[in-house]
Structures are given as structure tokens and as C-alpha cells.
Amino acid sequence: MAPITRYARSGEASIAYQVVGDGPLDMLFLPGWISQIEQLWEAPANRRFLERLAAFSRLILFDSRGTGLSDRVLEAYSLEQEAKDAIAVLDAARSERTAVFTYSVGGLVGAQLAADRPERIGALIMYASTARTSWAPDYDWALTREEREQLSERNIGTWGEVNAPAMSLFAPSMGEDSALAGWFARLQRLAASPGEARTIAKAMVDLDVRDALPRIRVPTLVMHRPRELVWDVRHSRYLAEHIPGARYVELEGADSFPFVGDSDAIIDEIEEFLTGVRTGGEIDRALLTVMFTDIVDATARAARLGDGRWRDLLAHHDEQVRLELARFDGHEVKTVGDGFLATFAGPPSRALRCALAITRTAQELGVQVRIGMHTGECELIGDDVGGMAVHIASRVGGLAGPSEVLVSGTVFGTVVGGPFTFEDRGFHELKGVPGRWPLFALGE
């Protein structure tokens, strides 16, 4: 599940950030300015990528000033202000020293931070990053200023629209994936309006941190996929040649997005660089039944009852849910809004009985809950769970009606022939999940 979004104060601006994982080292990820940190988790491939980073680090993300969930007041973009905001986020996250991992134009900020704040930056990892954004006589593979301005205007012209040609550049191996194209279009819309995007894009036409590179004294890893189509590999080769002692690695593949293609190769290099070992992506996994519960129309009900009475009712509801989880050997992972995320080991029979019991106790309290359920392999991340199985269960729960327990075909197929009755609800598309999924409503 995505972490909680919090806010750091940087001057007069509020900067949205997240922290996930509890590894022995901190890692600040700078993926470039097209970001909305909650939407980042909505692409299954990117979710897995971030969860793998968080498996060996305390991962820190933030939205740049003027974008995403941060304050959207931005008269002009500057690297200096971005670096100050990054330090404010590290202060809020209580990170005394962090590794910085960059992608795309995030490399400009990462290089500036590593050069100027070595007491806070312990290592620098740059993937498909850049030291300068436009052509110069000694940087002649980059687009000219005029070419970059024209490219920016073309991008603004289709801002927030599903753009299959663009996806074929950023992620050729998934160029036909409509879900990924839709995710990136929504990411653009949530990151900035076209006008806000134009302000930032104009500021980024001619940025240059080459003077900072010789001053970088922290351990540095530079990576690139030479066959990718967005950033010329000579950007990364320049970085590796001009940062003292930098290690340079070229990877297979033609995708620019780090979470597409052989993303494990990128993470393996990062993990070995920072920890000295590679776990090979072996996150602990378990076959579990995942259950999401949610109170129907909670906001309207709270408004009718008033804050005091609603808190009492919610406390009573939570107590009853926990009693039923204990009775049926369920494990409470965490509360999510006005509901619960819980898991059950073994066959899903106990989970189904628990769901029915929770539905009945909620009705006795005068509220209705919707419950979604899926059985699949989950990634165990500390006390949390992640992976596609959790994502599917959440999506199924979102389609459930009041006082309804809706389950995936996997749950249905596991217990078919047993004592449970189901109503076939047909095939459904689940946002961010490939294919169409059969769903079934559990009967009393």
C-alpha cells in the first residue's frame, strides 16, 4: 500500500513527501518534476519498483514545489530552490544523511545537492540522468535551446492526454499497454496544469550543473540503457567521466522508465552499490487471502451524527472488526481510512466467514460495509504487505456494493463446491490490472 503523505515546510511553501520502508539507510528518489507521489503508486510496475527500493532502504519521495500535492504557487523554477526544498523534506523526515537516486532531470538536482551538501548526501546514484538540458559547443549531442522549446510546446499541446507515441518512446516494451499510457496521462494532469507545466518546462530548457560535477566527492554510480530513445547515452557517459571516481554501468533494454523492462537489474546495481550485497529481488512472499473493508458513505454519516458520536461509533466498529479477525485467525495489517486491510493464511474459507461476520456486526451497529477479497501471492514488507494481490483486492473492494462481500475468481475457484454460495457478477476491468477479471458476490 502507498505510504501516508505528509508536508514539510520550506520557507512559505508546503512540500508533500512520503517515507516508506525501514531499512538501515535512507534513499531520496528524485524522478524528475512530472510527479504526484500518490499517483506514482498506481502503476503496478512502478509500485513494485518502489517497494523493492524500500525493501533495503527508508525511501523518501516528494513533489516539487508547484507540482503534484505540494503548494502550486510557482512564479519561476530554479535548481537552487529545488535543492532547498529537498533539504527541508530530509529535515522533516529526520534524515541526517541519505543516498540520492535520480532519473531524468532529477539528476540536475541530485548533482547540485551532492556537490553543495556533502554532509547530508552520502552517495549519488544517477540513472538516465543529465548534467545539462540543451546544446553547448562541448555538449553537442543535446537538443538545441530552440529544439527543446519546440519539444516542450508539443508536449504541452497534448498534456494529460493518452499519448501512445510518447509511451513508445519512454517504454517501448509496453508501448501497446493502454493502462500504462492512461496512468502517465493522469500523472501529468495531477502533476500540473498545462500552464504550470509550461512555466517549469521553460525554466528547464537551458539548465546546467556541469560546474558542480568536479566538486562531487561522494561515491557515485551512473547507469544507462544505451538503446533507450529519450535520453542520449552520452549524457550519462559525460556524468561518469566528470564526477571523480564515478562507477559507470550500461544495462540492457530500450525502456527509459526505470520501472519498465529489466528493472531488477537497476535495483540490483543500486543495492550492491549501497549495501555490498545483492538479494536478487528476493522479497519474502506468502500466499494469502487479502481482505479490504470500508464503511459505506462514512463522510455523510459522520456529518449527520456529529464528530463525537461518529468517533464513538467508529471505535465500536473497529473493536468489533478486531474481535472477528481474532475469531477467524485474521491478521490486521493496518486501518485504511474508515476500514481495514487484513490477511488470512491458508484457504480463504475463514476469510469468507469473517467477512460475513463483519458485515452482520456492522449492520447491527447501523452502518454498512463493503468488502473486497482476493487470494494471491503477497510481498511481505516489514509489517505491511504489497504486490499485485493487494492491489487486486483493493480494486475488487472498490466495486462492492453496500453490505456486499465481493471476491475475485481466484477466491471463488478455491472454495467452489464448499458450503458457500455466490452470485456471478460477470467480468470487470480493474484499474491498473491487466485483463478482465470474473467477480462473485458472497451469499449469506
N, C-alpha and C positions, 0 to 999 in steps of 0.2 A: 504494500500500500504506500501511496505517496506520503511523505512526511508533512508535518504541520508547517504552514507558512507563518513566519514572524517578521517583524520590522526592526531594522536598525536605523538609528538617527545619524545622518551625515549632513552637518550644517543645518539647513532648514528643511531638508528633504528626508522622506521616509523611504528606505530601500528594503524591498521584500527579499527575504532569504529563507533558505531551508537547510537543515542539518539532518543527515541520515547516516546510520551506522555508528558503531562504537569501537572501530579499530584503533590500533595503537598510534596511528599517525593521522594528521589532518591533511585533507586534499581539497583545494579550492578549484572548482571546474569553471573555466571561462569559455563557453561555447560560441561566443560572438553575441551581437546585440539582438538578433531575432530570437527572442526568448519570452516565454511566460512559464515560470517554473512549475506551475501546476499542470499545464498542458504538456510539458516535456514528458511526464509520466504516462500520458495517454497512448503513446505509440508502444505496443508490446516490445518491439525490438529495442527501443531506447530505454524502456523500463528495465529490461534485462541487463542492458549495458550499465546503467546507473547502479543497479543492485549489485552487480559484480564488482564495481568500483568500491561500493560501500561494504563489501564483504571483508576487505582488508584495510579500510580507512574510515575516518569520520568525514564523510563527503559534505562539502558546503557549496551551495548554489545560490546565485542571486540574480535578480532582474536589474539591468542597467537603469540608471536614472532616466526618466522619460519614456520607459517601456514597461510592458507587462503589468505586474502588480505594484511596481514602485510608483512614486509620485510622477505624474505625467506632465509635469511642468519642465520644459526644456527649451531655453532660448538658443542654446548652442551646445554642441557636444565637444568635449575635449578629453584627451587621454589623461591629463593631469587630474581632472575631476573624477574620471572613472577609477583611477588608482586610489584616490582619497576615499571614494565610496567603498572600494574593495577592503581597504583597511578598516573602515567603520563596521563593515559586516564581520570581519575577523574579530574585531573587538567585541561586538555583540555576541558572537558565537563562542567567545572566550578561547579563541585560538591564538596562542602565543607565537607559534611557528608552524608554517604549513608548506606543503608542496603545492605548486600551481600547475594545473593541466590545462592547456589551451587548444582550441581549434579555430581555424579561420582567423578573422580579425581579432579574436580574443588573444592571439599571440602578441599583438602590439601592446596590450595592457600588461600581459604576463611579463614581457621583456622589460617594460618600464618598472614594474614592481620589483623584479629580481635585481635590477641594477640599482634602484634607489633605496630599497628597503631590505637589504640582505639580513638584517636582524630578525625580520618577520618571515622571510621566504627561505625555506631550507632546500628546495630543489625545484627545478623547472622542467616540465615535460611539454613538448610542443608537437602537435600532430597537424599536418597540412596547414601550417601557420605562415605568417608573413612578417617581414620587417618593414616593408614599405608597400603602399597600396597602388602607386602609379609609376609610370616610366621615369627613369632618370638615365643620363648617359652611361653610368656604370651599373644600371639596374634595368637593362633594356629588354627583358622578357615580359615585364609587366605591361598592362594596358596603359595607354597614354591617358592624361587627365581628361581629354575630350572623349575618348572611348569609354572611360569609366563613367563619366557624366551621362553619356547616351545609354549605357547599360543600366544605370540607376533609374533613369526615366522610363525605360522599357519595363523594368521590374515594378515600378510604382504604377504603371498603367494596368497591370494585371494583379495588383496587390490583393491578397486574400482570396483569389480565385484558384480553383483547382487547375494546376498547370502541369499537364503530363510531360511536355517537353523539358521543363525545368527539372522534374523528377528524374528524367532520363539522364540528365547531367549529374545531378547530385547523387543518384542511386541507380546506376544502370541495371544492376542485378534485380531491382524491384521497380523498374520503370513502368511496368504494367499494373502495379499494385494500387488500385484506386483508394484503398484505405489509407495508405501512406501519403498519397497526394492530398487526400482530404484532411488528414492530420496536419500536414505542413501548411495548407491554406488557412486552417483555423488558427494555427500557431502565429501566422503573420497577422491575422485580424486581431488576435488577443495581444500581440506584442506592441502594435502601434497602428494608428490610423494612417492612411496614405500621406497626409500632411506631416505627421510626426516622423514617418519613415523617410520622407524627403529631407527633413531637417538633418537627420542623422546621416543619411546617405551622402548628402552634400559635404558634410564635415569629414567624411571618411574617404573622399575622393583622393586626397593627397596627404596622407599621414606617413610619418617616417620615424622609426626608432633606431635607425642604424647606429647612431652615435652612442646609444646605450649598450649595444652588444658587447664591446670590449670590456665594459665595466662589470659584466655579469661574472660573478665568481662562484656561484652555487653550482652543484652538479646538475648537468643539463642533458636531457635526452630529446633528440629531434627525430621524428618519424614521418614517413610519407609513403603513399602508394603512387609510384611514378606514372601509372596508367590512368589515374583519375583525371577528370575533364574540367574541374572547377579551378583548382589552384595548381599552377605550373610547378613541377617538382623543383625547379631552380630556386623557388622561394625558400624551401626547406634546406636545400644544399647551401644556400647563402648563409642561412642562420647557423648551420653546423660549422661552416668554415670560419665564421666571425665571432662565435661565442667560445671563449677559451675553454679547451678541454671537453667540448660537447661530444657526446656519442651520437652517431647517426645510423639509423636503421631504415632500410627500404623494405616495404611489405608488398605482398601480392594483392591483386584486386584492382578494380577500376571505380569503386564507390568512393565518393568524397565523405559522406556522412560516416563518422567513426562507428556508429552503431549498426551499420549495414555491411553485409559481406562478412568476412572473417574478423569480426570484432574481437573474438577471443585472442587473436594474435596481438592486437593492440594492447589489450589488458594484460596479457602475459608479459609483454615487454615492460609495461609500467610497473607491474607487481614485482618483477625481478629487479628492476632498477631501484625501486624504493625499499624493498624488503630483503633482497638477496635470494629469494626463492620463487618458484612458480608452483601454484597449486593446480594449474591446468584447468581452471574453471570448475573445480570440484566443490561446488557448494553442497552442503548437506541437503538431502532431499528425502521426502517421505510421501507415501500415498495416503492422502487424507480426504475426508469429505469436508468441504468448506461451506459454512453457512453464514449468510448475512441477514440480519433482521433490521427492520426500520419501522418506526411509528408513522402511520399514515396521517397526513395533514397536521403534523405536530405544531407547526407555527400558528395555524389558525386556532388550534385547540388551546395553545398557551395564551393567545390573545383573549380568548373567551374566559379562561379561568383566572387569569392574572398570574404574575410571576410566582407569588408564594405558593398558591395551590398547585400550579403546574410543577414546581420543583418537588413538592411532596409526592405528587402523582408519579413523576418520573423516577424518583427514588424508590417508590414502591414497585414500579415496573421493573427497574434494574434488579432489585432484590429477588423478585420472582423469576426473572430470566436466569439469574445465577443459581438459584435453587434447582431449576430444571436442568441446567447444564451439569450441575453436580450429580443429579439423579441419573442422568443418562451418559455419564462419563465424557462429557464435552469439555473442551479446553477453551476458556475465554482468552482470545488473543488481545483484543482491545475493544473499546467502545468507539463507534464511528457515528458522529452526530448524535441522533436520538436512538441509535440501535447498537448492535453488537456484531463483531466478527468473531466467529468461533470455529474450531476444527474438531473432528472426530476421527479417531484411528479405527482401522478395521472396516468391515462392511458398513454401508450407510444406514442400516436399519435403526440403530439407536439415534442417529441424527434425525431421521424422519419422525420417530416417536417424540423426540424432544421438540421438533418444530411444531407438531400438533399440540403438544402441551403448552408451549409458549403462546400459541395462537389463542388457546382457550383461556389461559390466565389473563391475557391482555383484554379479551372480551369481558371477563368478569370485572376488570378494572374500568371498563367503559371506554377502552381505546382499541384501535385496530392496528395490527402489524402486517407488513408484507415480508415474506421470507423467500430468499433465493438460495439455491443449493447446487453444488457441482462436486463430483468426485474426480480427483486427478492428482498428479504428482506436484507437490509444492516445494518451493525452495525455503529452507529454514534459515532465517536471517536474525540471529540472536533470539529474542523473544517474539519476533514478528515472523510472518510468512509472506512469500511473494511468488511470482511466477504467473504463468498463464492460467492455471487452475483458479487462483484467487481472482484474477481479472474476469474470468468467465462467470464465476459465482456472483460477483458484483453486478455484472450486466444482467444476469438472469433475475436477480432480486429487483433490479430497476423496472423489469417488465411485469412483476407480480402485482395483482390487484389487492384491495383491502381484504384482510383475513385470509389471504391465499398463500399457500406454500407452492412455489414454482420450482421445478427441478429440471436439470439437463437430462438429455437422453442417456448420458453415462450413468447417472443415478438410477434412472428407470430400468436400464438394462441390467444393472447389478442386482436388483431386488425383484425383477419380474417373476411372477409365479408364487411370490410370497403373500403375506396377509394384507398387503396394501392395495388400495385402488387408486387409479389415476385417470385423469381426463386428458386426452390428447389435445394439445394446443397448437399443433402444426409446427412448421419450420420458421425460424426467425433469424434475422441478421443481428449479430451482437457487435456493437461498435468496437472496432479495433481487433476483432477476432475473425480470422479467415473463414469463409464458407457460411452455410446456413445451418442452424442448429435446431434439432427437434426438442420441444419443451413439453412438459407434462405437469398438470396441476394435481397435487396430492389430495385425495379424498379423505373424509373423516372415517 
